[in-house]
Amino acid sequence: MNGFFITGTDTDAGKTEIAAGIVYKLAEKGLTVAGMKPLASGCDETADGLRNSDARKLIAASNIDLPYDLINPYTFKDPIAPHIAAQQSGASIELTKVTECYNQIAQQVDAAVVEGVGGWTVPIDDNHRMDDLAFELGLPVIIVVGIRLGCINHTLLTYEAILAKGLKVAGWVANYISPDDLCLQEQTQSIKDRVDAPLLGEVPYSAAINHEYVAQHLEIDL
């Protein structure tokens, strides 16, 4: 199966926008592509049930129509860590369910882009973390780096942890999330000098960022 697992250096690194851009970029190449958001906390109540804005962005960038519950099998209303949200709602997050949904998607597309929650080691339950889910899916990982003070350390820790898990780092994306941060290019170059994985794109800050805008700044192939 082709595709990528998208992780971030931290919450608010811009994973969703970059993941949606990757979906759209691959679709532009003529592939059938779906985005997947296995776990989502911070959802709206709708007539169809809980719906997450991040999952909707991935769906909007995809070029295949799949059931929402396949794309986003676990939804929680409050915008808190998924293992806490699950505890408070009395739910149990099962990696086997996520894998089953992923496999159903994989049978219908050329590539799947799976977006994690928060950073690389966010807990899923008492025994599993986000990196365990990535390992189960076995996809190469793309790191979304929100370029800001502290991002060099966060990137190196994430990069080394992915390798230690036995997974491949397919590359990383420099996401310029603020127009006010200093030394943006210098920070990006510092990471480039220390991470042995390709820089797939530098996405300039935009108040109106969307998947089409992101795709213009990416170079990515399966």
C-alpha positions, -999 to 999 in steps of 0.1 A, spaced: 0 0 0 13 35 -9 8 65 12 22 84 42 16 89 79 17 126 88 30 136 122 39 170 137 66 184 159 37 195 182 1 205 183 -6 235 160 23 227 137 -1 227 108 -5 190 102 -39 192 88 -32 218 62 0 201 51 -17 167 50 -45 180 29 -20 197 6 -2 163 2 -35 146 -6 -42 172 -32 -7 172 -47 -8 134 -52 -43 137 -67 -30 163 -92 -5 136 -103 -35 114 -114 -37 91 -84 -68 83 -65 -61 96 -30 -79 97 3 -70 115 35 -77 97 69 -80 112 104 -83 81 126 -88 100 159 -103 135 162 -111 155 193 -129 188 190 -159 180 169 -192 197 160 -226 181 166 -244 178 133 -275 159 121 -252 132 109 -233 129 142 -200 144 154 -180 159 126 -144 172 128 -131 202 108 -97 186 102 -113 154 88 -135 176 65 -104 194 51 -89 160 43 -121 149 26 -123 182 6 -88 176 -7 -94 139 -16 -107 128 -50 -128 98 -39 -160 98 -20 -158 75 11 -180 72 42 -171 97 69 -169 69 95 -142 53 75 -121 85 72 -127 94 109 -137 64 129 -132 79 164 -147 114 171 -148 132 204 -166 165 211 -141 183 234 -108 195 220 -86 176 244 -60 148 242 -78 117 226 -70 93 255 -86 118 280 -115 124 257 -121 87 254 -119 82 291 -144 110 298 -169 97 272 -165 61 283 -152 50 249 -123 26 241 -100 33 212 -91 1 194 -61 0 171 -77 -30 153 -107 -8 143 -85 19 129 -65 -7 110 -97 -22 96 -109 12 84 -75 19 69 -75 -14 50 -109 -7 36 -97 27 24 -65 11 10 -85 -13 -12 -102 16 -30 -73 41 -35 -38 44 -50 -26 62 -19 -38 71 16 -26 100 37 -31 94 74 -29 123 98 -20 116 134 -31 137 165 -8 161 182 29 150 182 45 116 177 40 101 211 6 114 221 -11 86 242 -41 68 227 -49 48 258 -31 34 288 -10 11 267 -6 27 232 6 59 217 4 75 183 36 60 172 21 25 179 -7 33 154 19 45 128 38 13 134 7 -8 129 -1 9 96 36 7 85 35 38 63 66 60 58 63 91 79 63 128 70 71 153 97 53 187 96 76 213 113 59 244 125 89 268 121 91 288 154 114 290 184 120 255 198 112 237 165 148 225 160 148 205 192 113 192 186 121 181 151 153 163 160 135 145 189 107 135 166 130 124 138 151 102 161 120 87 177 106 77 143 138 60 134 140 43 168 105 29 161 118 12 130 99 34 105 111 54 75 111 92 75 100 100 39 107 137 45 96 168 63 78 200 55 88 235 68 55 252 76 59 289 83 30 293 108 36 329 119 46 360 100 64 374 130 89 347 139 126 356 135 152 336 116 128 314 97 153 304 70 181 300 95 159 276 115 149 257 84 186 254 74 196 242 108 171 213 106 181 205 70 217 202 81 208 177 109 180 156 94 189 129 69 155 131 50 144 153 21 128 187 27 96 183 7 86 219 7 85 252 25 50 266 29 50 304 34 26 319 60 -9 327 47 -39 337 66 -60 320 40 -41 288 38 -58 258 21 -49 225 4 -44 241 -30 -21 268 -17 0 242 2 2 219 -28 19 247 -48 48 246 -24 54 208 -22 75 184 -43 64 149 -34 62 115 -50 53 80 -38 
